[in-house]
Amino acid sequence: MTTGFLWDERYAWHDAGPASSNRWAEPWPAFDRPEAKRRLRGLTEASGLLAQLAPIAARPASDEELLRFHDADYLKKIAEMSAAGGGEAGEAATFGPNGDEVARLAAGGCLAATDAVLNGEVENAYALVRPCGHHAEPDRGRGFCIFGNVALAVHHARAMHNVSRVAVIDWDVHHGNGTQMAFYDDPDVLTISLHQDGYYPVDSGRLDETGVGAGNGFNINLPLPPGSGHGAYIAAFEKVVTPAVDRFMPDLIFVACGFDAAMSDPLGRMLCHRDTFREMTRATLALADTHCQGRLVMCQEGGYAPSYVPFCGLAVIEELSGIRTEVEDPLLDWYSAIAGQKLQPAQEQAIDAAARQAGLTGCHSENRRKS
C-alpha cells in the first residue's frame, strides 16, 4: 500500500484574522490558527512515518477549475480583496494579503492529491491543506472556508478522469453545507455528513435535507446530539455510512477529514478520541477496497486543538499507510474512559432516525459490489 501526503508551508501562512471584532472583546486570534496542522505534519515527520509516504506537491487551482463550483464574480472579489490587503470572503471567513494565493493552493492541493490517486501513483492520499473548504458556497465563504476544496476535487475527478460515481464522507463536527450544495441535485455524488446537530451552520444539516430532483436520496445528514463520543460515531458508521456507501457503489471516495469532534476541541462539543478517527478510517478503507480498488482521498477540514489534532491525524495516516509508529497518545486512556463514550439512548435514536430517513433499515453487506 502506498500513501501520498501533501503539505505546503504556505498553508501555515494563511491569516484567518481575529476571533472577534466586538469592541468589548479583548483581541484574540481566530481559532483557525496554523499550529494544529503544522504540529500534525511535525508529528508525522518525528514519528518516522513521513519518510515512508509518497510526497505530493501542491499547486494552485486555476480559474477554470475553481469555476466548476464558484461564481466568476466571487473569484474576482477574492482576488481584488487579497491584492488590497485582505478582507471577508463571507461569514466568519477572513483572510489576509495572501488569501487568494493560499486558498487556491489549498484547493489545488486537493486536486493534486486526487490526480495522484487516479493516475495510480499512490493508492490513497492525505491532503493536509489550509484553509479548509466544506462550508464555502458558490458565491461566498463561510466558517474559515474560502474555496470548496472537496467539492472542487470531486468535479475535477469527474471532468479530468471520467470517474462516474463519487462518495463524500464528512466527519468534521460542523455540517458540510457547501459540499451538500454542490451536489444536491446530482444522483452520481453521494454526500454524507456526520456532524453536531444544529451547531454550524445552524440553518443546515437536518435529516430532511435529502437532495432535490434526480439527486433526492443522495444527500444524507446524520446530526448527532452534543456529547456524542466514540460509541455514537462507530454506530453511525455501522448503521448509516457503511450501508449507504455499499448501496451506492462508488468509484472513488473522498473524506472531508476534520478533527474538531475530538473532545478537546474548542469549536466542538463532542467526545471523540484518537481511536474514533482510526476506526472510521479503517471502515472507510474497507469500503474503498470493496468498491474503488482502494482509491481514497482525504482532505483536511477543521480541527483546532493544537495539543490533540496531531495524534488524531497520525492515527488516520497510520491506517491509510498500514504502518504503525511507536507514537503513543498521552490522552487516550483518559479520554476513552470518560463517561459518555458508550452509545447513549438519545444518540442511538438519532442514528436510527437517519437510517430510516435514508431507507437503510435492513441493509446488509450483501449489497456490496466486489471490486
RAVENRA-V732670 format. One record per residue. SS is DSSP state (2 for helix, 1 for strand, 0 for the rest). D_LAST is the distance of its C-alpha to the last C-alpha in whole Angstrom. Layout:
SS&D_LAST / SS&D_LAST
This chain:
0&16 / 0&19 / 1&20 / 1&22 / 1&25 / 1&27 / 0&31 / 0&34 / 2&37 / 2&38 / 2&36 / 2&39 / 2&42 / 0&41 / 0&43 / 0&43 / 0&46 / 1&48 / 0&47 / 0&50 / 0&53 / 0&55 / 0&58 / 0&59 / 0&55 / 0&56 / 0&54 / 0&51 / 1&48 / 0&44 / 0&42 / 0&39 / 0&41 / 0&39 / 2&40 / 2&37 / 2&34 / 2&36 / 2&37 / 2&33 / 2&33 / 2&36 / 2&34 / 2&31 / 2&34 / 2&36 / 0&33 / 0&32 / 0&29 / 2&29 / 2&30 / 2&27 / 0&25 / 1&25 / 1&27 / 1&26 / 0&30 / 0&30 / 0&32 / 0&33 / 0&32 / 0&34 / 2&36 / 2&33 / 2&30 / 2&32 / 0&33 / 0&30 / 0&31 / 0&34 / 0&38 / 2&40 / 2&43 / 2&41 / 2&40 / 2&43 / 2&45 / 2&43 / 2&44 / 2&47 / 2&47 / 2&46 / 2&48 / 0&51 / 0&50 / 0&47 / 1&47 / 1&45 / 0&42 / 1&42 / 1&43 / 0&42 / 0&41 / 1&44 / 1&43 / 0&46 / 0&47 / 0&44 / 2&42 / 2&40 / 2&39 / 2&37 / 2&36 / 2&34 / 2&33 / 2&31 / 2&30 / 2&29 / 2&28 / 2&25 / 2&24 / 2&25 / 2&22 / 2&20 / 2&21 / 2&20 / 2&17 / 2&16 / 0&18 / 0&16 / 0&19 / 0&18 / 0&14 / 1&16 / 1&20 / 1&22 / 1&25 / 0&28 / 0&30 / 0&33 / 0&35 / 0&32 / 0&31 / 0&29 / 0&33 / 0&34 / 1&34 / 0&35 / 0&39 / 1&39 / 1&38 / 1&38 / 0&38 / 0&38 / 1&35 / 0&36 / 0&33 / 0&30 / 2&28 / 2&24 / 2&25 / 2&26 / 2&23 / 2&21 / 2&23 / 2&23 / 2&19 / 2&20 / 2&23 / 2&22 / 2&19 / 0&18 / 0&15 / 0&15 / 0&14 / 1&15 / 1&16 / 1&19 / 1&20 / 1&23 / 0&25 / 0&28 / 0&31 / 0&32 / 0&31 / 0&29 / 2&31 / 2&31 / 2&27 / 2&27 / 2&30 / 2&28 / 0&25 / 0&27 / 0&27 / 0&24 / 0&21 / 0&18 / 1&19 / 1&19 / 1&21 / 1&22 / 1&25 / 1&26 / 1&30 / 1&34 / 0&35 / 0&38 / 0&38 / 0&37 / 0&37 / 0&39 / 0&39 / 0&35 / 0&32 / 0&33 / 0&31 / 0&32 / 0&31 / 0&28 / 0&28 / 0&30 / 2&30 / 2&26 / 2&25 / 0&27 / 0&24 / 0&22 / 1&24 / 1&24 / 1&27 / 1&28 / 1&31 / 1&32 / 0&36 / 0&37 / 0&37 / 0&34 / 1&33 / 2&30 / 2&30 / 2&29 / 2&27 / 2&24 / 2&25 / 2&24 / 2&21 / 2&21 / 2&22 / 2&21 / 2&19 / 2&16 / 2&16 / 2&17 / 2&14 / 2&12 / 2&14 / 2&14 / 0&10 / 0&11 / 0&10 / 1&12 / 1&14 / 1&18 / 1&20 / 1&24 / 1&25 / 0&28 / 0&30 / 0&33 / 0&32 / 1&33 / 0&37 / 0&39 / 0&38 / 0&41 / 0&39 / 0&37 / 0&38 / 0&35 / 1&35 / 1&32 / 0&32 / 2&30 / 2&28 / 2&27 / 2&25 / 2&24 / 2&22 / 2&21 / 2&19 / 2&18 / 2&16 / 2&15 / 2&13 / 2&11 / 2&10 / 2&9 / 2&7 / 2&5 / 2&5 / 0&7 / 0&6 / 0&9 / 0&11 / 1&14 / 1&18 / 1&21 / 1&24 / 1&27 / 0&29 / 0&32 / 0&33 / 0&37 / 0&38 / 0&39 / 0&39 / 0&36 / 2&33 / 2&33 / 2&32 / 2&29 / 2&28 / 2&28 / 2&26 / 2&23 / 2&23 / 2&24 / 2&20 / 2&19 / 2&20 / 0&20 / 0&24 / 0&26 / 0&30 / 0&33 / 0&34 / 0&35 / 0&35 / 0&39 / 0&38 / 2&36 / 2&38 / 2&40 / 2&37 / 2&35 / 2&39 / 0&40 / 0&41 / 0&38 / 0&35 / 0&34 / 0&33 / 0&36 / 2&37 / 2&37 / 2&33 / 2&32 / 2&34 / 2&32 / 2&29 / 2&29 / 2&31 / 2&28 / 2&25 / 2&28 / 2&28 / 0&24 / 0&24 / 0&22 / 0&24 / 0&23 / 0&19 / 0&17 / 2&14 / 2&13 / 2&13 / 0&9 / 0&6 / 0&4 / 0&0
